[in-house]
Amino acid sequence: MTGDARDLREAFASFTSATARLEREYAALRGRLARLTAELEEKNRLLSASLERERRLEAEALRQSRLAAMGEMAAMLAHEVRNPLGAMELFTGLLLQDLSEQPEARRLAQQVASGIVDLNHLVTNLLEFTRTQSPRAAAVDCCALAEDALRYTADLRSEQNVEVVRCHAAPAVTALADPDLLRPVLLNLIRNAVQAMPEGGTLTLTIGSADASVRVAIADTGVGIPPAAREEIFRPFYTTRTRGTGLGLAVARGLVTAMGGSLSVESEVGLGTTFTVELPAAHEEDA
């Protein structure tokens, strides 16, 4: 092999080696560039998510601030409205007695009385929703408290042709609860059940105890609740009724939770709904 041929072969081998090295370095650079690009995209994504989260937090803080202001205003208005409502309720009751011999006039007065009851219920829900609850636990007869709520809704049940069926485990079933908080819970649930049966139906009230707890179940034969709405109904201001405020069930769940209990719902569209309040059972030392 001549010297020129040998030099040419060495030059070609050197060129081939340099080309392979350059290709390896180029591939490494491409890999590094791909990693850096992926890292940059991930950092941009995290930054975007952080900015979006910050915007959501700011919007939520603004919403909470507005709700707090609305709550303070609602509580103030509710207190101002409650006093004249009490007087109106008293005078309407006296008027109903005076009109016992005048059916048509008494019917009109009864409509006024029903409106006052609805307003009083709304005011109570507003106050309970805005109030910080501090339960005072005691032994409470759930059967007796439920009967009070049924008496309070007697006119509404009569208007809607709703029959009541009682299924109690005993004449008295005692839970560890605050009666001042449990009373509006039962009232809200019973009113809710009656209003779910605009064409009439049956309200079944079941009170019993099991596993160191007391369960109060209020079932209706109304239209039922779609699965997608079964948690939404407990959200404040959510309602499907044209005249509803969406506070009744939110207040009920909040009060039950404050007493260390739970409120659940089971429903089947077209067949009805059951709300179940579960509370700790009272012991002898709680009485």
Secondary structure, DSSP 8 states (H G I E B T S, - for coil): --HHHHHHHHHHHHHHHHHHHHHHHHHHHHHHHHHHHHHHHHHHHHHHHHHHHHHHHHHHHHHHHHHHHHHHHHHHHHHHHHHHHHHHHHHHHHHHHHTTT-HHHHHHHHHHHHHHHHHHHHHHHHHHHHS------EEEEHHHHHHHHHHHTHHHHHHTTEEEEEEESSS--EEEE-HHHHHHHHHHHHHHHHHT-TT-EEEEEEEEEETTEEEEEEEE-SS---GGGTTGGGSTT--SSTT--S-HHHHHHHHHHHTT-EEEEEEETTTEEEEEEEEEB--GGG-
